[in-house]
Amino acid sequence: MSIERIVSGPGIVDIYETLAALEGRPVASLDDRTIWTMAMSGEDSLAAAAADRFCLSLGSVAGDLALAQGAGGVVIAGGLGLRIRDSLVRSGFPERFVAKGRFENLMAALPVKLITHPQPGLFGAAAAFARQFG
C-alpha cells in the first residue's frame, strides 16, 4: 500500500483496523465515513487514535513532499480537510511537518493552509469565470 492511500480519507480504515489488530481488539468492518464520524465525535477511542495517527502521518508526508519539491507553502484541500480541521493542529501534525532534521527552521517558516470551503473547486471555477467574463 502506498503512503498516498494512507493519507487519503479512506486510509483511516486501514489505520483503524491495524490499531485494532495491534491491541487484539475485534472490530466490525466499518467504512471511512463512519470511522471519521466516530473519531471526530470522540465516541470511539480507537477511531480517535486512528484519526490522530492519520494526522501524524499526513504531517510527515506533507512535510517530506514540501521539502522535496521546494514548496513555498502547503495547501490541504478537499472534504477531508474540512472534516479534520479542529483536530489537525492538536494532533501533532505541525511537529511532524517540520521534523526534517537540519531543515527544521526552513520547514517551520513554510505556511500550511487548510481550505475549509465545502466546494472549493466550484468556488474556484466561479471565480475564474467571473474574472474572464465578469
Number of C-alpha atoms within 10 A of each C-alpha: 7 6 11 10 12 18 22 12 19 16 18 25 22 15 21 23 20 14 17 16 12 8 10 9 12 9 11 7 10 11 11 16 13 12 22 22 15 17 21 17 12 13 11 14 12 21 26 21 17 25 27 22 20 23 24 22 19 24 23 22 19 21 28 18 13 17 20 9 9 9 13 12 14 15 12 16 17 17 15 17 19 15 16 20 14 11 16 20 14 12 19 18 23 20 17 19 25 22 17 17 8 8 11 15 12 11 23 16 11 17 11 16 12 15 16 17 14 15 12 14 12 11 12 11 11 12 13 12 11 10 9 8 7 7
